[in-house]
Amino acid sequence: MTRVAFLGLGHMGLPMAVNLVRAGHEVRGFDLVPAAIEAAGAAGIRVAASGADAVADAEVVITMFPAGRHVIEAYRSELLAAARPGTLFIESSTIAVDEAQTAHELALAAGHRNVDAPVSGGVVGAENGTLAFMVGGSDEDFAAALPLLEAMGKRIVHCGGPGLGQAAKVCNNMILAVSQIAVAEAFVLGERLGLEHQALFDVASNASGQCWALTTNCPVPGPVPTSPANRDYQPGFAGALMAKDLGLALQAIEQTSTDAQMGRLAQQIYAAYAAGDGAGRDFSGIISDIRDDRV
């Protein structure tokens, strides 16, 4: 049993924390949102009075925050000072590579350990304990984090040194965004050519067009009953979050002078989608903007 402080008990963080409890770990949680605190208590998570209170006796601290500035501010303002020397910080938010490296340096300077471990798999993966973790940090810290990550996920990959878990996440989500747009465009084209959704799905899902955006996150109702398209595009993974992640990808593209034309275009498309009705809809709902010629 490991004493874990889990900070950030939203749609992703809460089920992740619940899976740690189910695996036999002692979890104390905290969130700034009262509704999240209430939901955590109802789910059996011991709720702390503050972030500092949560980490005070923890062996491991896991953070799942909206953005990098929240991580760095929390580290600087209270978490690192409140934690016991040598505490392992697992940063599972999706943040910029340089922000992850800053968090790592802050943790080390305060006498702690740190890995960045962003996730893929969405709310369903968090609930089912099937997330993928992309981890950046030393071999020793990765080994220390691994048992906890295995309680929350199915595939855990050590991507290299500090920040490289976030690098893998940025690249993965850029691939996902581009492929989701391509799948949506193909279905709209098929509709206008008179092709039935099921027929296109049956061909593409068993041919060279096969991809996760098609076979799991199919953007039209019917072919994949569990896809968000069958529940009016309730996320899932919201368009606003995809736009945020692509903003991080664009930042990395510009910092590295990479000629990533599809990544840049995907960022523009999802930024427009999130600024409209896509902020709270699943990112596969981009098909509506494509149908209406809004991209």
C-alpha positions as CSV (number, residue, x, y, z in Angstrom):
1,M,0.0,0.0,0.0
2,T,1.2,3.5,-0.9
3,R,0.0,6.7,0.6
4,V,-1.1,8.9,-2.4
5,A,-2.2,12.5,-2.6
6,F,-4.3,13.0,-5.7
7,L,-4.9,16.6,-6.7
8,G,-7.4,17.4,-9.5
9,L,-10.5,15.2,-9.1
10,G,-12.3,16.1,-12.3
11,H,-13.7,13.9,-15.1
12,M,-10.3,12.1,-15.5
13,G,-8.8,12.5,-12.0
14,L,-11.6,11.1,-10.0
15,P,-11.9,7.7,-11.7
16,M,-8.1,7.4,-11.7
17,A,-8.1,8.0,-7.9
18,V,-10.9,5.5,-7.5
19,N,-8.8,2.8,-9.3
20,L,-5.9,3.5,-7.0
21,V,-8.2,2.9,-4.0
22,R,-9.5,-0.3,-5.6
23,A,-5.9,-1.5,-6.0
24,G,-5.3,-1.1,-2.2
25,H,-3.6,2.2,-2.0
26,E,-4.5,4.9,0.6
27,V,-5.6,8.0,-1.3
28,R,-6.3,11.5,0.0
29,G,-7.7,13.9,-2.6
30,F,-8.3,17.6,-3.1
31,D,-9.8,19.8,-5.8
32,L,-10.6,23.5,-5.8
33,V,-14.1,22.8,-7.2
34,P,-16.7,22.0,-4.5
35,A,-18.7,19.7,-6.8
36,A,-15.6,17.6,-7.5
37,I,-14.9,17.4,-3.7
38,E,-18.4,16.2,-3.2
39,A,-18.2,13.6,-5.9
40,A,-14.9,12.4,-4.6
41,G,-16.3,11.9,-1.1
42,A,-19.3,10.0,-2.5
43,A,-16.9,7.7,-4.4
44,G,-15.0,6.8,-1.2
45,I,-12.0,9.1,-1.6
46,R,-10.7,10.7,1.7
47,V,-10.9,14.4,1.1
48,A,-8.2,16.8,2.4
49,A,-8.8,20.4,3.5
50,S,-6.2,21.7,1.0
51,G,-3.6,20.7,-1.4
52,A,-0.9,21.1,1.3
53,D,-2.9,19.0,3.7
54,A,-3.3,16.2,1.1
55,V,0.4,16.0,0.4
56,A,1.7,16.4,3.9
57,D,2.0,12.6,4.7
58,A,2.0,11.3,1.1
59,E,4.7,9.1,-0.4
60,V,3.5,10.0,-3.9
61,V,1.7,13.1,-5.2
62,I,-0.3,12.8,-8.5
63,T,-1.5,16.0,-10.1
64,M,-4.1,16.3,-12.9
65,F,-4.6,20.0,-13.6
66,P,-6.1,22.0,-16.5
67,A,-2.9,23.7,-17.7
68,G,0.9,24.0,-17.0
69,R,0.6,27.3,-15.2
70,H,-1.6,25.6,-12.6
71,V,1.0,22.9,-12.1
72,I,3.9,25.3,-11.7
73,E,1.9,27.6,-9.4
74,A,0.8,24.8,-7.2
75,Y,4.3,23.4,-7.0
76,R,5.8,26.8,-6.1
77,S,3.0,28.0,-3.7
78,E,2.4,25.0,-1.5
79,L,2.9,21.5,-2.7
80,L,6.7,21.2,-2.8
81,A,7.1,22.9,0.6
82,A,4.4,20.8,2.3
83,A,5.6,17.4,1.0
84,R,8.0,15.2,2.9
85,P,11.6,15.1,1.5
86,G,12.0,12.7,-1.3
87,T,8.3,12.6,-2.3
88,L,7.7,11.3,-5.8
89,F,5.6,13.8,-7.8
90,I,3.7,12.2,-10.8
91,E,2.5,15.0,-13.1
92,S,-0.3,13.6,-15.3
93,S,-1.7,16.8,-16.7
94,T,-1.2,17.6,-20.4
95,I,1.2,20.6,-20.4
96,A,3.9,22.0,-22.6
97,V,7.3,20.1,-22.7
98,D,9.2,23.1,-21.3
99,E,6.6,23.5,-18.5
100,A,7.1,19.8,-17.6
101,Q,10.8,20.3,-17.5
102,T,10.3,23.4,-15.2
103,A,8.1,21.4,-12.9
104,H,10.8,18.7,-12.8
105,E,13.5,21.2,-11.9
106,L,11.4,22.7,-9.2
107,A,10.7,19.3,-7.7
108,L,14.4,18.3,-7.7
109,A,15.5,21.7,-6.2
110,A,13.0,21.1,-3.4
111,G,14.5,17.7,-2.6
112,H,11.8,15.6,-4.3
113,R,11.5,13.3,-7.4
114,N,9.4,13.9,-10.4
115,V,8.1,12.3,-13.6
116,D,5.8,13.6,-16.2
117,A,3.1,11.0,-17.1
118,P,0.3,12.4,-19.3
119,V,-2.4,10.0,-20.3
120,S,-4.4,8.9,-23.3
121,G,-7.7,7.1,-23.3
122,G,-10.2,9.6,-22.2
123,V,-12.8,9.3,-19.5
124,V,-13.7,5.7,-20.5
125,G,-10.1,4.7,-20.2
126,A,-9.9,6.4,-16.8
127,E,-13.0,4.6,-15.5
128,N,-11.9,1.2,-16.8
129,G,-8.3,1.5,-15.8
130,T,-7.1,1.1,-19.4
131,L,-5.3,4.4,-19.8
132,A,-2.0,4.7,-21.7
133,F,0.7,6.6,-19.8
134,M,3.6,8.3,-21.6
135,V,6.3,8.9,-19.0
136,G,9.4,11.2,-18.8
137,G,11.9,10.9,-16.1
138,S,14.8,8.9,-14.8
139,D,14.9,5.1,-14.8
140,E,14.7,5.0,-11.0
141,D,11.7,7.3,-10.8
142,F,9.9,5.5,-13.6
143,A,10.3,2.2,-11.8
144,A,9.0,3.8,-8.6
145,A,5.9,5.2,-10.4
146,L,5.2,2.1,-12.4
147,P,3.1,0.1,-9.8
148,L,0.7,3.1,-9.4
149,L,0.5,3.7,-13.1
150,E,-0.3,0.1,-13.7
151,A,-3.3,0.4,-11.3
152,M,-4.7,3.1,-13.6
153,G,-3.6,2.0,-17.0
154,K,-2.9,-0.8,-19.4
155,R,0.0,0.5,-21.4
156,I,2.9,2.4,-19.7
157,V,5.8,3.6,-21.9
158,H,9.0,5.2,-20.6
159,C,9.7,7.8,-23.3
160,G,13.0,9.1,-22.0
161,G,14.1,11.9,-19.7
162,P,12.1,14.8,-18.1
163,G,9.5,16.3,-20.5
164,L,9.6,13.5,-23.0
165,G,6.3,12.0,-21.8
166,Q,4.7,15.3,-22.7
167,A,6.5,15.3,-26.0
168,A,5.0,11.9,-26.9
169,K,1.6,13.1,-25.8
170,V,1.8,16.2,-28.1
171,C,2.8,14.1,-31.1
172,N,0.2,11.5,-30.4
173,N,-2.6,14.0,-30.2
174,M,-1.5,15.7,-33.3
175,I,-1.8,12.4,-35.1
176,L,-5.3,11.9,-33.6
177,A,-6.6,15.3,-34.5
178,V,-5.4,15.0,-38.1
179,S,-6.9,11.5,-38.5
180,Q,-10.2,12.5,-36.9
181,I,-10.5,15.4,-39.4
182,A,-9.7,13.1,-42.3
183,V,-12.2,10.5,-41.2
184,A,-14.9,13.1,-40.8
185,E,-14.1,14.6,-44.2
186,A,-14.3,11.1,-45.8
187,F,-17.8,10.5,-44.3
188,V,-19.1,13.8,-45.5
189,L,-17.7,13.1,-49.0
190,G,-19.3,9.7,-48.9
191,E,-22.7,11.2,-47.9
192,R,-22.5,13.6,-50.9
193,L,-21.6,10.8,-53.2
194,G,-24.6,8.7,-51.9
195,L,-22.6,6.2,-50.0
196,E,-24.2,4.7,-46.8
197,H,-22.3,5.2,-43.6
198,Q,-22.2,1.5,-42.8
199,A,-20.8,0.6,-46.2
200,L,-18.0,3.1,-45.9
201,F,-17.2,1.9,-42.4
202,D,-17.2,-1.7,-43.5
203,V,-14.7,-0.9,-46.3
204,A,-12.4,1.5,-44.5
205,S,-12.3,-0.3,-41.2
206,N,-10.9,-3.4,-43.0
207,A,-8.7,-1.6,-45.4
208,S,-5.8,0.9,-45.4
209,G,-8.1,3.7,-43.9
210,Q,-8.4,1.8,-40.6
211,C,-7.5,3.9,-37.6
212,W,-8.7,4.6,-34.0
213,A,-10.6,7.7,-35.2
214,L,-12.7,5.4,-37.4
215,T,-13.0,2.2,-35.4
216,T,-13.4,3.6,-31.9
217,N,-14.4,7.2,-32.4
218,C,-16.5,6.9,-35.5
219,P,-18.0,10.3,-36.2
220,V,-21.4,9.1,-37.5
221,P,-24.1,7.2,-35.5
222,G,-24.5,3.5,-36.1
223,P,-21.3,1.7,-37.1
224,V,-19.7,1.9,-33.7
225,P,-22.4,1.9,-31.0
226,T,-20.1,3.1,-28.2
227,S,-18.8,6.1,-30.1
228,P,-19.8,9.6,-29.0
229,A,-21.8,10.1,-32.2
230,N,-24.4,7.8,-30.7
231,R,-25.0,10.1,-27.7
232,D,-25.1,13.5,-29.5
233,Y,-21.3,13.9,-29.2
234,Q,-21.2,14.1,-25.5
235,P,-17.5,13.8,-24.6
236,G,-15.4,11.7,-24.5
237,F,-12.7,14.1,-25.2
238,A,-14.1,17.6,-25.6
239,G,-13.2,19.8,-28.6
240,A,-11.9,22.4,-26.2
241,L,-9.3,19.9,-24.8
242,M,-8.2,18.9,-28.3
243,A,-7.8,22.6,-29.2
244,K,-5.7,23.1,-26.0
245,D,-3.5,20.1,-26.9
246,L,-3.1,21.3,-30.4
247,G,-2.0,24.6,-29.1
248,L,0.7,22.8,-27.2
249,A,1.6,21.0,-30.4
250,L,1.8,24.3,-32.3
251,Q,4.0,25.7,-29.7
252,A,6.4,22.8,-30.1
253,I,6.2,23.0,-33.9
254,E,7.3,26.6,-33.8
255,Q,10.0,26.1,-31.1
256,T,11.5,23.3,-33.2
257,S,11.0,25.0,-36.7
258,T,9.2,21.8,-37.8
259,D,7.4,21.9,-41.2
260,A,4.2,20.3,-39.9
261,Q,1.5,21.7,-42.3
262,M,-1.2,19.2,-41.3
263,G,-0.6,19.8,-37.6
264,R,-0.9,23.6,-38.1
265,L,-4.1,23.2,-40.1
266,A,-5.6,20.8,-37.5
267,Q,-4.9,23.4,-34.8
268,Q,-6.7,26.1,-36.8
269,I,-9.7,23.8,-37.4
270,Y,-10.1,22.7,-33.8
271,A,-9.5,26.2,-32.5
272,A,-12.5,27.4,-34.6
273,Y,-14.5,24.3,-33.5
274,A,-13.9,25.0,-29.8
275,A,-14.7,28.7,-30.2
276,G,-18.1,27.7,-31.5
277,D,-20.4,24.9,-30.3
278,G,-17.5,22.4,-30.0
279,A,-16.1,23.5,-26.7
280,G,-18.3,21.0,-24.7
281,R,-18.9,18.4,-27.5
282,D,-16.7,15.5,-28.3
283,F,-13.9,16.3,-30.7
284,S,-15.4,13.9,-33.3
285,G,-18.3,16.3,-33.6
286,I,-16.0,18.3,-35.9
287,I,-17.9,16.5,-38.6
288,S,-20.8,19.0,-38.1
289,D,-18.5,21.9,-39.0
290,I,-17.3,20.0,-42.1
291,R,-20.8,19.2,-43.2
292,D,-21.8,22.9,-42.8
293,D,-18.7,24.1,-44.6
294,R,-17.5,26.0,-41.5
295,V,-13.9,24.8,-41.7
